[in-house]
Amino acid sequence: MIIRYKIRKKIKGKKKIGSGARRLVYDLGNGTVIKIAKPKGGIRSNKKEFVVYKSSTYKIKKHLGKIKSMGADMTG
């Protein structure tokens, strides 16, 4: 699958800084991270985080990590 290839290429050699039941988190080394969804539960977590971020006021948003982009399939 093309998406998986692109993700593997992006994280190759990058440090995994976290993992949970639903997602893996890699440090891309440029002040950003990528959160990779594990099946369904991770996709839901990514969607929830995206919705919370987008609907938050500036007062709240300034304490959250900025979401720069979201994959079309909502996996990262």
Summary of the structure (lengths in Angstrom):
residues: 76
radius of gyration: 12.7
end to end distance: 14.9
largest distance: 39.7
contacts: 169
relative contact order: 0.17
helix: 38%
strand: 20%
